[in-house]
Amino acid sequence: MAGLLNPCFLNDPVLRIQVILDNHPAHTSKETRAYLETVPNPFEFVFTPTHGSWLDIIESFFAKMSKSCLRPIRVASKDELKQRIELHLQEISHNLVPSMEV
């Protein structure tokens, strides 16, 4: 990323880097939007639609993890929760299925 922030790239009129943000209040506040307007080329900030959380892949991942491994359990501590999440990540890492790109 540091190479992209080189002034030579920042002034390139052809280069466009789109940064996709969800509609979390931290991303949509007046202060944040005012700051984003000051960020120079080549960055363009694009916001997902309101109530479009299905577009946010990491949110989908955590929703699936919550339903499959977190909802049916009770944990005694944050450490136990962390261990259960790490175990789940190890389990799904061993059962990866290659995706087909369309």
C-alpha positions, -999 to +999 in steps of 0.1 A: +000+000+000+029+024+007+038+023-030+003+034-039+006+064-016+037+076-035+030+112-048+036+100-083+006+076-080-016+101-062-014+125-091-020+099-118-054+108-135-059+073-148-054+054-115-086+048-094-087+030-062-122+023-049-126+018-012-159+001-003-174+010+031-205-002+048-230+022+064-216+019+099-221+052+117-183+056+120-182+056+082-212+078+075-209+106+101-207+142+088-172+144+102-161+112+084-176+122+051-160+157+054-127+141+059-131+116+030-138+146+007-103+158+015-085+126+005-068+132-028-070+112-059-069+083-068-092+072-039-130+070-044-151+060-015-182+039-023-208+030+003-229-001+003-267+004+004-284+008+037-297-025+049-273-042+024-253-062+050-255-092+027-230-074+005-205-073+033-188-107+031-171-105+065-205-097+081-220-128+063-191-149+075-196-138+112-234-143+109-228-179+097-203-185+124-226-172+150-255-195+139-233-226+135-210-225+165-216-197+189-254-195+194-258-230+210-230-225+235-224-208+268-189-197+277-174-189+311-149-163+299-136-142+270-107-166+268-130-196+263-149-177+237-117-169+219-106-205+220-140-216+206-137-191+177-101-202+170-112-239+170-140-231+145-116-212+122-092-242+123-121-266+115-133-246+085-098-241+073-093-279+070-126-282+051-122-255+025-140-259-008-125-241-038-150-215-052-158-213-088-153-178-102-180-167-125 
